[in-house]
Amino acid sequence: MKILVTGGLGYIGSHTVVALLDQGYEVVIIDDLSNSTVDVLEGITEITNKTPEFHKLDLRDKIAVAKFFDQYPDLKGIIHFAASKAVGESVEKPLLYYENNVGGLIHLLRAMQKRNLSNFIFSSSCTVYGQADELPITESARLKKAESPYGNTKLIGENMIADYAKSEKEFKAISLRYFNPIGAHPSAKIGELPIGTPQNLVPFITQTAIGKRKELSVFGDDYNTPDGTCIRDYIHVMDLAEAHVRALERLLKNEATENYEVFNLGTGTGSSVMEIIQTFEKVTQQNLPYKMADRRAGDVTAAYADIKKANQILGWKAKRSLDKALSSAWEWEKNQPKD
């Protein structure tokens, strides 16, 4: 059964490709390599003993997208990761984010529409909730004006897919709202490897601990939380990958009760930035130099998931601990070239 994974050489995409291959799916990857490298393909092959087909393709190129789909008329499902994803960068470069995240999605859905393809999984985000009125956050929480252009592109994407699913009765889709993915595959052959300065907390921690960075900046120590730092729901990337496989099965087996469904993916537990630092130091026995810095534009105070819907309806639950996630991220970092 042939599945397309856009952004399949990125962080979450590559781990999901591994999970799909492990379950016997045939995978085709497209990626523009803007925040990944083709070396990731080698890691996937070493882990699974299978090499998925790979095409370098930018979803903003409407003609190239159409030609790609002409080559693959028999796709049974599409998992869409390809997007720019840094909150801070999106504040500085909003048009890039709208062009890439919204424009690329339109070209993808157009190509699917032309060929009557269905079974679409969208990589969404808890950023669509903004600063939620109540914690933990349920899927029925009010969606607020996004705190960043990145968050807004995810909200626009969800609305587009929902509207399209209403108009095309044969089209079925699921949006998965991730909280904060961290960690790496236990083999340490794939993991989170941002190009340039990391925008996410854990790769900045691991790069600081190994000496690539002088110190970690903690953005804000005056939030209304027990220790003053932001609280997030950190989920192991392999748990997240397995949730995508489960969501795909739900669509392929016609288990979905509506054309468009939404699920939170998290652990249900919030951890502050300082708690992450302390846990990392505990599990790795590393001392982490850090300093307090000003708040970062686009960040909310606290966000963690209510995961009952994913547990009960999707039949999925996060199984891996925070300790295991941080330990795997450290093993991955130590496996990287030192230059």
N, C-alpha and C positions, 0 to 999 in steps of 0.2 A: 504494500500500500504506500503510494508515493506522497510524501508530505513536503511542502515548501516551508523553509524557515528563513525569513528575511532577517538580516543582521545576525546570521547564524555563526559568525566568527567573533561576535562580541561576548561580553561577560556572561550574561544570563543565556543568550542564544546558544553559545557553545556547550554549556552544561545541559541545556534542553536537548540539543542534538545528540549528545551522549545517551541521555535517558531514552530518547526515541529509538536510537540504534539498538540499545540494550533490549528494547521490547519488540524488535524485529521489523520496525518500519524502515522503508527506504526513504532517505532524506536528500533533498536538493537544497543547497544553500545559495542565497545571494547576499552580498555584502559589498559596500563601497570602500571598505578598509579605512574609513576616516577616523575610527577610534579602535582599530584592531589591526592585526597583521595576519598574513597568510600562514605564518608559522603555527597558528592555532590549529590549523587543519592537521598538522603532524601530530599534535597532542591528542586530538580526537581519534586519529587512526591508531596511535599507540595504545590508547585506552580500550578501544572497541574492536581492533583488528578489522575495521571497515573504514573505507574512505568515501565519504559522501561526495556527490558531484558539487562543484563550486563554480559560481559565475560571479565575476566582479561586475557589479551593476549599481548604478545610482538611481534610486526610485524617482528622483526629480526628472529623470530623462524619460518622458512619456513614450517616445518611439522605441527606446530600448526595452522598456517594460512590456510593451505590446509584442515585440519580437520574441522576448523570452517566453511569454505565455503561449505564443504560437508553437514553440518547441515542446511545451509541456501541457497538452490539452487534458491529460488524465490525472491531474492533481486531485487527491482526495481531501486535502485539508491544507490550510495555510496558518502558520503561527507568525505573527508580525511583530518583530522586535525593532526593526531598523528605525532609529530615531536619534536625534541629538538629545542628551539627557542630563545636562548639568544645570542646576537651578541658577547658580551665580552667573554662569556664562550666558544663560538665556536673558538675564536682566540687561547684560551688556550688548547682546546681539539678538534682539527679538526677531528681526526679519528673517535671519538665518533659520531660527527655530520654526517659524511659521512656514517658511518655504519647504524645509526639510520634512518636518513632522506632519504637517497638514497636507501640503502639496503631494508628498510621496504617497500618503494614504489614499488620496483621491485617485491617483494614477493606478494604484493597486486595486481598488474597488471597481474602477471602470473596466480594467482588464478582466476581473472576475465576472462582472456583469455581462460582458460581451460573450463570455464562454459558459455562462450559467453555472459557475463554480460556487460552492458553498463551504460550510465548516471553517469558520474564520475565528481565530483567537487573537485578541488584541492585548498587547502589553500596555496596561494602564498603570495608574499610580495612586497612592493615597493622597497625593497633592491635590486631587480633585475635591477633597473635603475642605481644603484650607485649614484654618484653625477651628476644629469642630467644637460645637457647643457642649457635647457630652463625650466622655471617654468611658469605656472603649468605643470605637467608631463602628457603627453597623452600616450595612449597605444601603439602608433607607435614610441615613443621615442626609441632611440638606447639603446639596453641593453649592459651595460658595464661590464668589469671585476669586479666581486663583491669585495666589500671592506672587506668582512669577509667570513669565511667558511660557516656560516649560510646562508648568502645571496647566496653564490655559490650553496649550496644544493637546494635552491628554484629555481635557474636558471636551474640547471641540471634536476630537477624534471619537470619543464615546458617543457624543450626540449625533455625529454623522453616521456612525455604524447603526445606532438605534433607529434613526430615520430611514436608512436604507433597508434595514430588516423589516420595517413596517410596510415599505412599498414593494418589496420582493418576498413573497410568501415562502419561496423555496430556499431563501437564504437564512442560514442559522449562524449565530455568532455568540461568543462569550468574551466579555472583558474581565481581565484579571487585574485587580487593583493591588499591586505589591506595596508592602511597607518597605523595609530596608534590607535588601539582599546583601549578605556578606559571606566570606569563606571561599573555599575552593574544593575541587574534586579531591577525594582522599589520595589519589595517585600523585598529586601535586604536578600533574602534567598540563592542566589548564586551570586558570584562575582569573582574578581581576587584575588586568594590566593596562591601566590608563596610559594614553599617549600624552606626554607632557605632565604638568602638575596635576596630581589627583584632585578630583572635586568631591570625592566621597571620603568619609572618615577613616574606614579601616585600611584601605591602601596607603593613606597618608601615615597612619600609625605604623604599619609594617615597614614602609620605606624610611621612616624616621628611626625606627628601632634598629634597622640594619645599617644605618649610616648614610643613606642616599640623601636624606633631608636633615637639616641642622636641628630642627625642633618642630613639634606639632603646634598649630594654632588652634585654640579652643575658642570658637566664635560665640562670645557672650557668656557671662557668668552671673547675669542679673535677671534671668528669666524666672517666672513664678513656678519654680520646681524646688524640690527639697534641697538640691545642691547648687541651684542657679543655672545649671546647663540644660540644654534641650533634651527632651526625651523622645526616643523613637523605638519602634518595634523591629528588632534585628532578626532576620530569618536566614537560615543556611541556604545557600544557592541551590544545593541539591534537593532540598525539600521543595523549593520553588520550581525547579525543573520537573520534578515528579508531578507537581500539580498541573503543569501544562499537558503532560501525557494523559493524566486523568481527565482533564477538560476536553481534550481531543477525543478520547474514547466516548465521553458523554455525547458529543455531537455525532460521531460516526455510528453509534448504536441507537441514535434517535431517542435518547433518554431526556433531552431537554424539554421542558414543559412550555417554554416560550421561544420565539424566534431569537430573542436577545436576552441574555442573562448576565448578571454581574456577581462576582465573588471577591471578597477580601482574601488576601493571602498574607498571613503573618503568624506570629506565635501567640498573640493575645497578651503578651507581656511587654511593658515599656522599660527601657533602660536609658539612663542619662549618659551623656558623653563622658562624664567622669567615671561612671560605673564601667563603661566599655574600656577606658584606659586602665582602670584598676584590675579588671578581669583579664585583660591582655597581659599585664605585668605578672599576674598570678600564674596564668597557664603557660607562659613562655619563659618565666624567670628573667625577663629583660626589664631594665630601667628605661622609662620613656621620657625624654626631655620634652616639656611642653610649656607654653605660655598662654596667658589669657589675651584675647583680642576682641575688637569690637564685634557686635552682632553683624551677621551677614544678611544682605538684602534677600528677601524671599523665604527666609526660614520661619517656621511656626514654632510655638513653644513646646507642644507635646502632641504626639500622634501614635496611638497603638490600636490594634484591630480587635473587633469582636469577630471571632472566627467560627461561630456556631453554624452559619449557613454553609461554609465550605466543608466543615466537618460532617454535617448531617445530610446535605443535599448532594454536594460534589463527592462526598465519600473520601475526603483527603484530610490529613492532619500533619502538621510539622512534627518531625520526630527527633531532630538533632538539636543538641544543646548549644547555648551560647559559647560555652567553653570549647566545644568541638569545632564550632564555626571559626572562632578566633585562632585556635590552634592550627586548623587547616590553612587559614590565610597566612600564618607565619611560615608553615612548611612550604607553601607555594612561593613566598617571598625569598626564602633561603635557596630555592631552586633556580632563581633567576640569575642571569649573568651579572657580574659585579661592576661592570663598567658603567 
